[in-house]
Amino acid sequence: MANSRSFTASAPTTLTPPPVPGRGRLRAVAPDEVVQISDFLPPGATWLPAPQHTLPTLPGQPPMVGYLVLVPAGQEPVTTAAEPVRPEAPHAAAPGPIRIDTVQRAVEVDGRPLDLTYLEFELLAHLVAHPHRVHTRDQLVTTVWGYGHVGDGRTVDVHVARLRRKLGAEHRRTIQTVRRVGYKYAPPTPR
């Protein structure tokens, strides 16, 4: 295949951090490190550059690089005894009245369950997982809706308005608007 890539390893560097639980074979790569890609791919897999239009762009950042990994149909993910697949743990309880269980896909506000749509849940879970961090509308569309979503920032505005309504009058201010930028989650401070 003309677009597939293969690398040969030169002298490996010693910058191998300890494995992070739940991360499998994902690790940071030093800028000058040469990586043996075939070590990361399952047998029979091919990889090729992702089309540039499918990758997110962040203001003020260089363009991202991505790859598509093509695995033969019916092939199970490869794991080793040293790296067992662990089920995703629910997010640790974030400070504040909103509790999100990503495994059960349940949200509670002061012990009261919320009935959210799929995208409302994903948006709220993303905001709560990153408290006080400002997210642009484009970043939210990319991370919550996915790369292929066709839409604009108005979609985010509509979903945030619905979330605020469902959170109720007491907690609607936890999702704050940052004018001309986007939104952030700000848990209430204890009094």
C-alpha positions as MATLAB code, in Angstrom:
seq = 'MANSRSFTASAPTTLTPPPVPGRGRLRAVAPDEVVQISDFLPPGATWLPAPQHTLPTLPGQPPMVGYLVLVPAGQEPVTTAAEPVRPEAPHAAAPGPIRIDTVQRAVEVDGRPLDLTYLEFELLAHLVAHPHRVHTRDQLVTTVWGYGHVGDGRTVDVHVARLRRKLGAEHRRTIQTVRRVGYKYAPPTPR';
ca = [
       0.000    0.000    0.000;
       1.469    3.332   -1.019;
       0.433    5.237    2.115;
       1.490    2.715    4.744;
       4.499    3.541    6.852;
       7.173    1.481    8.528;
       9.975    2.568   10.793;
      13.191    0.937   11.798;
      14.453    1.528   15.278;
      17.806    3.058   15.952;
      19.359    3.204   19.397;
      16.369    3.573   21.714;
      16.429    6.261   24.343;
      15.975    5.491   28.023;
      12.990    7.783   28.484;
      10.491    5.021   29.226;
       8.135    6.175   32.002;
       6.440    3.610   34.244;
       3.147    2.300   32.837;
       0.038    4.169   33.886;
      -2.800    1.907   35.100;
      -5.632    1.768   32.590;
      -3.553    3.215   29.748;
      -2.457   -0.042   28.106;
       0.394    0.632   25.722;
      -0.084    4.402   25.483;
       2.971    6.428   26.472;
       4.702    9.716   25.750;
       7.378    9.827   23.079;
      10.340   12.177   23.280;
      10.679   14.543   20.277;
      13.937   12.914   19.173;
      12.947    9.327   20.019;
      12.647    6.768   17.234;
       9.794    4.343   17.899;
       9.311    0.842   16.497;
       5.692    1.279   15.363;
       5.227   -2.425   14.658;
       5.527   -3.049   18.418;
       2.312   -1.087   18.924;
       0.247   -2.613   16.108;
      -1.604   -5.930   16.241;
      -0.546   -8.565   13.680;
      -1.822   -7.828   10.175;
      -2.645   -4.187   10.942;
      -1.794   -1.356    8.574;
      -1.527    2.328    9.389;
      -1.728    5.387    7.200;
      -1.956    9.148    7.674;
      -5.385   10.495    8.578;
      -6.849   13.027    6.136;
      -6.034   16.531    7.364;
      -9.697   17.631    7.271;
     -10.560   14.994    9.929;
      -8.118   16.381   12.496;
      -9.034   19.135   14.953;
      -7.354   22.504   14.793;
      -6.726   24.585   17.864;
      -6.185   28.345   17.624;
      -2.523   29.294   17.956;
      -1.314   25.670   17.820;
       0.498   23.856   15.019;
      -1.595   21.446   12.928;
      -2.136   18.024   14.460;
      -0.926   14.791   12.922;
      -3.021   11.637   13.113;
      -3.005    8.126   11.759;
      -5.651    5.562   10.947;
      -4.976    2.002   12.079;
      -6.658   -0.618    9.906;
      -7.131   -3.994   11.618;
      -8.388   -7.112    9.795;
     -12.090   -7.800   10.439;
     -12.896  -10.082   13.362;
      -9.513   -9.642   15.006;
      -9.637   -9.217   18.772;
      -7.498   -6.555   20.485;
      -4.097   -7.857   21.504;
      -3.256   -7.820   25.201;
      -0.438   -9.385   27.144;
      -0.421  -10.845   30.621;
       1.648   -7.873   31.789;
      -0.918   -5.396   30.435;
      -4.437   -6.637   31.220;
      -7.395   -4.689   29.898;
      -8.995   -2.885   32.805;
     -12.574   -1.667   32.778;
     -12.888    2.076   32.765;
     -13.272    3.356   36.301;
     -15.833    6.035   37.047;
     -14.476    9.533   37.422;
     -13.392   10.360   40.915;
     -15.940   12.473   42.699;
     -15.331   16.021   41.585;
     -15.743   18.775   44.126;
     -19.221   20.181   44.026;
     -22.815   19.042   43.904;
     -22.628   17.290   40.511;
     -21.691   13.593   40.598;
     -20.986   11.777   37.332;
     -20.651    8.016   36.978;
     -19.206    7.358   33.512;
     -19.624    3.580   33.764;
     -23.333    3.714   34.609;
     -23.732    6.938   32.583;
     -25.616    8.523   35.449;
     -25.587   12.075   36.773;
     -26.810   13.270   40.160;
     -27.157   16.829   41.378;
     -27.413   17.000   45.178;
     -28.571   13.365   45.132;
     -31.276   14.044   42.514;
     -30.808   12.031   39.273;
     -30.786   13.960   36.008;
     -32.286   12.664   32.779;
     -29.817   13.708   30.078;
     -29.473   12.947   26.398;
     -26.284   11.289   25.137;
     -24.670   14.575   24.062;
     -25.808   16.456   27.174;
     -24.173   13.751   29.302;
     -20.941   13.845   27.271;
     -20.794   17.649   27.418;
     -21.436   17.822   31.166;
     -18.984   14.978   31.895;
     -16.291   16.747   29.862;
     -16.827   20.098   31.574;
     -16.935   18.579   35.076;
     -13.801   16.520   34.394;
     -11.911   19.777   33.696;
     -13.126   22.292   36.309;
     -12.179   25.963   35.838;
     -10.729   25.240   32.377;
     -12.150   27.409   29.602;
     -13.184   25.456   26.500;
     -13.827   27.173   23.189;
     -16.939   26.175   21.284;
     -14.759   24.590   18.594;
     -12.896   22.525   21.194;
     -16.188   21.304   22.645;
     -17.551   20.401   19.201;
     -14.344   18.476   18.468;
     -14.140   16.596   21.780;
     -17.825   15.970   22.487;
     -19.426   15.715   19.043;
     -16.377   14.263   17.301;
     -14.218   15.257   14.348;
     -16.812   14.612   11.677;
     -19.557   16.785   13.180;
     -20.942   19.365   10.812;
     -22.178   22.331   12.781;
     -21.095   25.451   14.542;
     -20.769   26.935   18.015;
     -24.505   27.554   18.156;
     -24.981   23.802   18.679;
     -22.901   24.057   21.857;
     -24.902   27.086   23.025;
     -28.181   25.180   22.658;
     -26.892   22.150   24.591;
     -25.457   24.335   27.364;
     -28.827   26.105   27.695;
     -30.580   22.726   28.032;
     -28.032   21.563   30.610;
     -28.492   24.717   32.667;
     -32.265   24.225   32.619;
     -31.907   20.625   33.802;
     -29.393   21.546   36.522;
     -31.970   23.886   38.045;
     -31.859   27.443   39.339;
     -29.459   26.629   42.176;
     -26.751   24.993   40.032;
     -27.172   26.547   36.592;
     -24.360   29.012   37.340;
     -21.800   26.191   37.623;
     -21.551   26.271   33.811;
     -20.221   29.739   33.149;
     -20.037   31.606   29.869;
     -16.697   33.182   29.013;
     -17.644   35.932   26.602;
     -16.382   35.573   23.035;
     -14.531   32.364   24.003;
     -16.700   29.514   25.300;
     -17.651   27.834   28.572;
     -16.194   26.499   31.802;
     -17.422   24.493   34.754;
     -16.892   26.264   38.078;
     -17.984   24.179   41.078;
     -19.449   26.254   43.910;
     -17.049   27.077   46.722;
     -18.034   25.810   50.181;
     -19.354   28.531   52.452;
];
